């Protein structure tokens, strides 16, 4: 299996996972929120913030899908690196607010690290492909 295929599968799984999480926060925020890792949840009118988190996650996944469909692999790698800041920020937020350390590192930290690794693998793959295309042909 080629590096490009592995990277595509990993990026697709990541995009679908975050899209699924986002849809869960929009449709059933009260059931999804406890897995986030914070010790308390917004209630009443504040529950709308959970839906905002869901919309953020849906858009995060859609951006990755759009780049894959458009075959913008180099941009996909860079965007994955940039989007890794989101789960890193979530992890930091949980730790600062005395939330679940296991969720902070095991869910959000692992997600951030995975996004960085996949983003770097895609950038490596696209760099090698570009170098191969630009290599001078000897006669």
KACOR-V218117 format. One record per run of one state. SS is the DSSP state (H for helix, E for strand, L for the rest). FROM is the first residue (numbers start at 1). TO is the last residue. If there is no record, write none. Layout:
BEGIN
{{SS FROM TO} {SS FROM TO}}
END
This chain:
BEGIN
{{L 1 2} {H 3 27} {L 28 28} {H 29 35} {L 36 43} {H 44 69} {L 70 72} {H 73 96} {L 97 100} {H 101 134} {L 135 139}}
END
